[in-house]
Amino acid sequence: MKKQVLILFFMAFVGSAAAQQHALYSQYVFNLYMINPAYAGSRDALSANIGYRAQWVGFEGAPKTQNFSLHSPLRNKNMAAGLQFQNDEIGARNATSVSGTYAYSINLGNAQRLRFGLQGGLINYKMDWNALNYDARNDPASWSNDPNRWIPNFDFGMMYTSPRSYIGFSAANLSGPAINNTDLSDARLSTHFHLMAGKVFEINENLALKPGFLVRHAYDGPVNFDLSIGTLISNRLWITTAYRHGFSMVGAAHVYVTDKIHFGYAYDWTLSPMATYQSGSHEIFIGYDLNIYHTPQTTPRYF
């Protein structure tokens, strides 16, 4: 039975490997900064966000991710800055990262902007071989490698935004840094590409629809994509459903308590053979926007 579970885990993981080397999120549409540094400052406020994701609940060693981000426009409204902290655990591997962002936008008129963002930081990779039922003495690539390693990382993004639509592209892990510091292994972070877009259609004053997509592709991996549709009710409540190709269905609810405070919950129904051995994935998100420059705000916010 144990071998069968491990085989099923491998089958599910291969299909999502490109995403899992990069932390996976279901509520990124409410903070696109998590996947595109060009989004920094686009909310015209000091935006603080915190999230927690528990994937494949009930399966030992399944991914768990915590994320905190802070971004804001600067006094020169064409520039913005951001900070992001993330902790991602998968089995015996733990990756903690901290990064800073500089973004610049070009005003195209009619509240449209072309945005660019650069992000750089460090990732701390830790491997606890003692947590595995594995004799590392027989694997030179493990015992000769530093189990606690800091590596540099750089990302780039660009976006077009208007009050009711966006389209963007980002590339993460641009330098493809090596994870191990031994010549016996060439394991490294693959460059990940993201293509995203969304558009809002106002049905009436109390109802709006927002279809969107996100395409993920690792330099040496498969292409994955999300298709989503969000429904905004009374300018306060978002109900979103999404299909994550070959991986899961997502249902989410997100509430704007005030124009400053918003929070949400998402649940992923696994579609792979892993469904038998776990009870889905849970994700919570809390955001707070503070208008530090007292600039006119777009209400409601669509993304």
C-alpha positions as a printed Julia matrix, in Angstrom:
303×3 Matrix{Float64}:
   0.0    0.0     0.0
   2.82   2.4     0.86
   4.38   1.86   -2.57
   1.04   2.52   -4.24
   0.62   5.78   -2.35
   4.12   6.89   -3.3
   3.47   6.07   -6.96
   0.22   8.05   -6.9
   2.0   10.95   -5.25
   4.64  10.87   -7.98
   1.99  10.82  -10.74
   0.19  13.82   -9.28
   3.38  15.68   -8.55
   4.87  15.3   -12.03
   1.82  16.98  -13.56
   2.25  19.98  -11.28
   6.01  20.0   -10.78
   6.51  23.3   -12.54
   4.06  24.96  -10.2
   5.29  23.2    -7.05
   8.89  24.34   -7.44
   7.14  27.69   -7.28
   4.5   27.98   -4.57
   0.96  27.4    -5.8
  -1.91  29.79   -4.96
  -5.64  29.88   -5.69
  -6.43  33.49   -4.68
  -3.68  35.23   -6.64
  -6.31  37.32   -8.49
  -6.66  39.44   -5.32
  -2.92  40.06   -5.08
  -1.24  39.54   -8.45
   1.99  40.76   -6.84
   2.52  37.13   -5.7
   3.14  36.1    -9.32
   4.08  39.37  -11.06
   6.33  42.07   -9.56
   4.93  44.65  -12.02
   1.7   44.64   -9.97
   3.46  46.48   -7.12
   1.77  49.83   -6.41
  -1.18  49.2    -8.72
  -3.74  49.41   -5.9
  -2.82  53.11   -5.34
  -2.37  52.35   -1.64
  -0.02  50.72    0.84
  -1.24  47.14    0.39
  -0.48  44.5     3.04
  -1.47  40.89    2.4
  -1.06  37.63    4.26
  -1.94  34.15    3.09
  -1.75  30.53    4.19
  -2.23  27.44    2.03
  -2.42  23.81    3.12
  -2.37  21.53    0.09
  -3.54  17.9    -0.02
  -4.67  17.94    3.62
  -4.28  14.54    5.27
  -1.29  13.49    3.16
   1.95  13.4     5.15
   4.56  15.8     3.78
   2.1   17.69    1.56
   2.93  21.31    0.67
   2.22  24.13    3.13
   2.85  27.76    2.18
   2.81  31.03    4.12
   3.12  34.37    2.34
   3.31  38.0     3.46
   3.63  40.9     1.03
   3.71  44.66    1.28
   3.74  47.02   -1.71
   2.94  50.66   -2.38
   3.35  53.47   -4.9
   6.0   56.03   -4.01
   5.52  59.8    -3.91
   6.48  59.83   -7.55
   3.32  57.99   -8.61
   5.1   56.37  -11.54
   7.29  54.35   -9.17
   6.48  51.7    -6.59
   8.27  49.39   -4.17
   7.42  46.12   -2.51
   8.59  43.43   -0.09
   7.63  39.79   -0.05
   8.28  37.0     2.46
   7.4   33.38    1.78
   7.86  30.04    3.48
   7.16  26.91    1.44
   7.36  23.4     2.92
   7.18  20.14    0.99
   8.11  17.02    2.91
  11.67  17.29    4.19
  12.37  20.38    2.08
  11.78  23.91    3.37
  12.33  27.07    1.29
  12.14  30.49    2.92
  12.52  33.56    0.72
  12.69  37.32    1.1
  12.64  39.68   -1.86
  12.36  43.36   -2.71
  10.71  44.94   -5.74
  11.08  48.12   -7.75
   8.31  48.9   -10.25
   7.8   51.68  -12.78
   4.63  52.54  -14.72
   3.89  54.64  -17.78
   0.62  56.57  -17.84
  -1.2   55.83  -21.09
  -4.18  58.06  -20.3
  -7.77  57.18  -19.33
  -6.5   55.37  -16.17
  -4.49  52.94  -18.3
  -0.92  52.08  -17.37
   1.95  49.99  -18.7
   3.87  48.58  -15.74
   7.29  46.99  -15.31
   8.76  45.34  -12.23
  12.1   43.9   -11.12
  12.41  41.72   -8.05
  15.48  40.34   -6.34
  16.14  38.47   -3.14
  17.41  35.36   -1.4
  16.01  31.88   -0.91
  17.07  29.72    2.03
  16.86  26.03    1.04
  16.87  23.53    3.89
  16.79  19.75    3.57
  16.18  17.6     6.64
  17.44  14.17    5.61
  16.62  12.82    9.09
  12.92  13.35    8.33
  13.12  10.77    5.54
  13.29   6.99    5.69
  16.4    7.19    3.57
  20.04   6.22    4.07
  21.88   9.3     2.8
  25.24   7.62    3.38
  24.77   5.77    0.1
  24.08   8.96   -1.87
  27.12  11.26   -2.27
  24.88  13.97   -3.77
  23.1   14.24   -0.41
  25.82  13.9     2.23
  28.24  16.12    0.29
  25.66  18.88   -0.11
  24.99  21.75    2.31
  21.53  21.08    3.86
  21.1   24.8     4.66
  21.87  26.93    1.62
  21.14  30.56    0.64
  20.79  31.26   -3.08
  20.07  34.53   -4.97
  16.98  34.89   -7.1
  15.67  37.45   -9.62
  12.26  37.96  -11.26
  10.84  40.29  -13.92
   7.3   41.26  -14.86
   5.27  43.58  -17.05
   1.56  44.4   -17.11
  -1.03  46.49  -18.87
  -3.82  47.61  -16.55
  -7.03  49.58  -16.89
  -9.88  49.92  -14.38
 -11.61  46.82  -15.83
  -8.91  44.69  -17.42
  -5.33  43.51  -17.17
  -2.85  41.42  -19.09
   0.61  40.55  -17.86
   3.72  38.44  -18.25
   6.32  37.49  -15.68
   9.45  35.38  -15.48
  10.7   34.0   -12.18
  14.1   32.49  -11.3
  15.74  34.29  -14.21
  19.26  33.19  -13.32
  18.29  29.53  -12.81
  20.3   29.31   -9.57
  21.73  25.97   -8.47
  20.03  24.47   -5.42
  22.98  22.25   -4.47
  26.59  23.23   -3.92
  28.05  19.96   -5.12
  29.3   18.89   -8.55
  27.42  15.6    -8.07
  24.05  17.25   -8.68
  22.87  19.8   -11.23
  19.56  20.49   -9.48
  18.54  24.11   -9.91
  15.52  26.41   -9.93
  13.97  26.41  -13.38
  12.9   29.68  -14.95
   9.1   29.92  -14.69
   6.95  31.98  -17.07
   3.45  33.27  -16.32
   0.96  34.77  -18.76
  -2.18  36.21  -17.14
  -5.23  38.22  -18.16
  -8.67  39.17  -16.89
 -11.54  41.46  -17.84
 -14.62  42.67  -15.97
 -18.07  42.85  -17.57
 -20.61  44.87  -15.61
 -24.05  43.26  -15.9
 -25.8   45.86  -13.74
 -25.0   47.99  -10.69
 -25.09  44.94   -8.39
 -23.54  42.28  -10.58
 -20.3   41.91  -12.54
 -18.44  38.99  -14.12
 -14.67  38.61  -14.4
 -13.33  35.79  -16.6
  -9.59  35.27  -16.52
  -6.74  32.86  -17.17
  -3.24  32.11  -15.98
  -0.74  30.06  -18.01
   2.31  28.61  -16.26
   5.33  27.16  -18.01
   8.68  26.05  -16.63
  11.69  26.29  -18.93
  12.16  22.51  -18.83
   8.65  21.45  -17.83
   5.05  21.18  -19.04
   2.51  23.94  -19.65
  -0.25  24.31  -17.05
  -3.15  26.74  -17.0
  -6.02  28.04  -14.87
  -9.37  29.17  -16.27
 -11.52  31.17  -13.86
 -14.75  33.1   -13.66
 -15.49  35.47  -10.8
 -18.89  36.94   -9.92
 -19.07  40.21   -7.96
 -22.28  40.68   -5.99
 -23.31  44.08   -4.59
 -19.73  45.35   -5.0
 -18.69  43.41   -1.87
 -18.7   39.65   -2.4
 -16.7   37.74   -4.99
 -17.62  34.12   -5.76
 -15.01  32.49   -7.97
 -14.73  29.1    -9.61
 -11.67  27.92  -11.49
 -10.34  24.9   -13.33
  -6.65  24.09  -12.86
  -5.69  21.94  -15.83
  -5.29  18.29  -14.86
  -4.97  19.2   -11.22
  -8.06  20.54   -9.43
 -11.28  22.52   -9.38
 -11.29  25.61   -7.16
 -14.12  27.33   -5.33
 -13.48  30.62   -3.51
 -15.35  33.35   -1.67
 -13.8   36.78   -1.09
 -15.41  39.63    0.88
 -14.61  43.34    0.96
 -15.67  44.19    4.5
 -14.77  47.83    3.84
 -12.85  49.56    1.06
  -9.72  48.83    3.12
 -10.2   45.32    4.51
 -10.85  42.18    2.5
 -10.45  38.48    3.13
 -11.16  35.2     1.38
 -11.16  31.43    1.52
 -10.53  28.92   -1.28
 -10.96  25.17   -1.47
  -9.37  22.94   -4.13
 -10.98  19.65   -5.17
  -8.19  17.39   -6.4
  -8.85  15.74   -9.78
  -5.78  13.49   -9.85
  -5.44  10.0    -8.31
  -4.25  11.8    -5.16
  -7.93  12.51   -4.36
  -8.26   9.12   -2.63
  -5.52   9.87   -0.12
  -6.27  13.43    0.98
  -9.17  15.79    1.61
  -8.4   18.71   -0.7
  -6.53  21.96   -0.27
  -7.45  24.97    1.87
  -6.29  28.57    1.47
  -7.03  31.74    3.44
  -6.15  35.3     2.48
  -6.39  38.65    4.29
  -5.63  42.03    2.72
  -5.52  45.61    3.95
  -5.16  48.75    1.8
  -4.15  52.06    3.37
  -4.42  55.17    1.19
  -1.31  56.89    2.53
  -1.25  59.58   -0.18
  -5.02  60.28   -0.08
  -5.33  59.74   -3.81
  -8.72  59.11   -5.49
  -9.56  55.38   -5.23
 -11.25  53.06   -7.7
 -14.36  51.58   -6.04
 -15.05  48.72   -6.27
 -11.65  47.18   -6.92
 -11.81  44.45   -9.54
  -8.25  43.14   -9.13
